[in-house]
């Protein structure tokens, strides 16, 4: 399992369009991918979970990745969270 803090550097935060893009990217991986915000743990492969959490620009999330391709998932998340939307 990989556990790391990542800053969301997406303009206007993780609103509908980037949230949908993130779910699409993560759906190609086998690993379970969760994030923790204010003590609340949620599934980053679920658009409903992401949208109900209201993730703002510059917010820091703790991500937990568990599975065979966890290193690749971490690289994708780091790239995704640092992309301008």
N, C-alpha and C positions, 0 to 999 in steps of 0.2 A: 504494500500500500504506500502511495505517495501522498503526503499532506504538505501543502504549501500555501502561503498567502500571496494573492495576486491582486493588483490594482486594476480596476476596470477603467481603461482610458478610452472609452467609446463616447463620442460626443452625444450628449443627451441621455447617456446611460443605456441600459439594456432594455430598450422599448421594443415594440412588436416586431419590427423588421429585423434588427440584429438578433433578437431572441430566437426568431424562427430560423435564421441562418445558423446560429449556434447549435440548435437542436438538430438541424440537418447535418452539420459537420460531425457532431458527436454520435449520431445514429450509425455511422459507419464503423464505430469501434465496439469491441466486446466489453471493455471495462465498464464498471459502474462508476459514475461520475456525480459527486455531490458537492455542494457548497454550503458554507455556514455563514450566516449573517445575523448578528445580534442574538446568537445562541440558537437560531432556527436553522435546522438542516433541511436542505431541499435537493431534489433531483435536477441536475442540469440537462438531462435528456428529456425533460418534460416542459413544454411551452407553458402549461398551466401553472406549474410550480414557479417558473421563472417570472412570469407576469404577475403572479400574486405576491411576489417578494419585493417588487419595486427597487431595482438595483440602479443607483445613481452613478453618474460620471464621477470618477476619482474615488469611488468607494472601494474598500479593501475587503475581499472575500477570502475565507480559508477554503481551499478546494481539497477534496479527498478523492483520489482515483485508485481503484482497486481492480486489477485484472491483468491479463497477459500482455496487453498493449498499453499499459499505463504510462510508460515513458513517452510514447508517441502522442498520447492524449494530452499530456502536460505541455509538450511542444506546441500542439495546436491551440490549446487554451492561452498560452503565453502570447502567441502570435495574434490570436483573435482579440484578446482583451487590449492589445496595444494598437489595434487598427482603428483608424478614424472612420466613422460611419456618417 
